[in-house]
């Protein structure tokens, strides 16, 4: 998620906690370059990658939330939509070209706020 998107989401009167699951490798000292989010889930620390259920369990634990309280939004259909749905989470596919088999989809992160409940 881009920093501007996280900041914009937090500035609304909505209840949201933002995390970043990733399969990327983190370089020593790179934490200072990352946007301030509620949590990060690095596959090499969790010992799993999306769509493995262990990754989603870690995400929910990091947010102190039940699966049904979490909405995963991402651009990989199997990892960011189908995997979370199978785990019991809510999910939305970020289909930038508007081509997706997902029931819930957006084409830009600008539409992200519609998935966060108002407080």
C-alpha positions in Angstrom: 0.0 0.0 0.0 1.3 3.4 -0.8 2.0 5.7 2.1 -0.4 8.4 0.7 -3.2 5.8 0.6 -2.7 4.8 4.2 -2.5 8.4 5.4 -5.7 9.2 3.4 -7.5 6.2 4.9 -6.5 7.2 8.4 -7.6 10.8 7.9 -11.2 9.8 7.3 -13.7 9.3 10.2 -13.5 5.6 9.8 -12.1 2.8 11.9 -9.1 1.3 10.1 -5.9 -0.4 11.0 -3.5 -0.9 8.2 -0.8 -3.5 7.7 1.4 -4.7 4.9 1.9 -8.5 4.3 4.9 -9.1 2.1 7.0 -11.9 0.6 9.8 -9.4 0.0 13.0 -9.6 1.9 13.8 -6.7 4.3 17.2 -5.1 4.2 18.8 -4.2 7.5 17.9 -0.7 8.4 15.2 -0.4 5.9 12.5 0.0 8.5 13.1 3.8 8.6 12.1 3.9 4.9 8.7 2.2 5.4 5.5 4.0 6.0 4.1 3.9 9.6 1.5 1.2 9.6 -0.1 -0.7 12.4 1.8 -3.9 11.5 3.9 -5.6 9.0 3.9 -9.3 8.2 7.1 -10.5 6.4 6.9 -14.0 5.0 10.5 -14.8 6.1 9.5 -13.9 9.7 6.2 -15.7 9.7 7.5 -18.8 7.9 4.6 -18.8 5.4 3.5 -17.0 2.2 0.1 -16.0 1.0 -2.2 -18.0 0.4 -1.0 -20.2 3.2 -3.5 -20.0 6.1 -0.6 -19.4 8.6 0.1 -16.0 7.0 -3.5 -14.9 7.4 -3.5 -16.2 11.0 -0.4 -14.0 11.7 -2.1 -11.0 10.1 -5.2 -11.3 12.3 -3.0 -11.8 15.4 -0.9 -8.8 14.5 -4.1 -6.7 14.3 -5.7 -8.4 17.4 -8.7 -9.1 15.2 -10.9 -12.1 14.3 -10.7 -13.1 10.6 -14.2 -11.8 9.9 -13.1 -8.3 11.1 -10.3 -8.1 8.6 -10.5 -7.0 5.0 -7.6 -8.0 2.8 -7.2 -5.9 -0.3 -4.5 -6.7 -2.9 -3.8 -7.3 -6.5 -3.1 -11.1 -6.6 -6.4 -13.0 -6.9 -5.2 -16.2 -5.3 -3.2 -14.7 -2.5 -5.1 -11.5 -1.7 -8.7 -12.6 -2.4 -9.3 -16.3 -2.6 -6.9 -17.2 0.3 -8.3 -14.7 2.7 -11.9 -15.7 1.8 -11.1 -19.4 2.5 -9.6 -18.4 5.8 -12.8 -16.5 6.9 -11.6 -13.0 6.2 -13.3 -10.4 4.0 -11.4 -9.6 0.8 -11.4 -7.3 -2.2 -9.4 -7.8 -5.4 -7.5 -4.7 -6.6 -8.0 -5.3 -10.3 -6.4 -2.3 -11.9 -7.6 -3.3 -15.4 -11.1 -4.1 -14.2 -10.8 -7.7 -15.1 -11.5 -10.1 -12.2 -13.5 -13.1 -11.2 -13.8 -11.7 -7.6 -17.2 -10.7 -6.3 -15.7 -7.7 -4.5 -13.2 -5.6 -6.5 -11.8 -2.1 -7.0 -9.7 -0.7 -9.8 -7.8 1.9 -7.7 -6.8 2.4 -4.1 -8.8 5.6 -4.2 -11.9 3.4 -3.8 -10.4 1.8 -0.7 -12.5 3.8 1.8 -15.7 2.1 0.8 -14.5 -1.1 2.5 -13.8 0.6 5.9 -16.8 1.0 8.2 -17.5 4.5 9.4 -17.1 5.1 13.2 
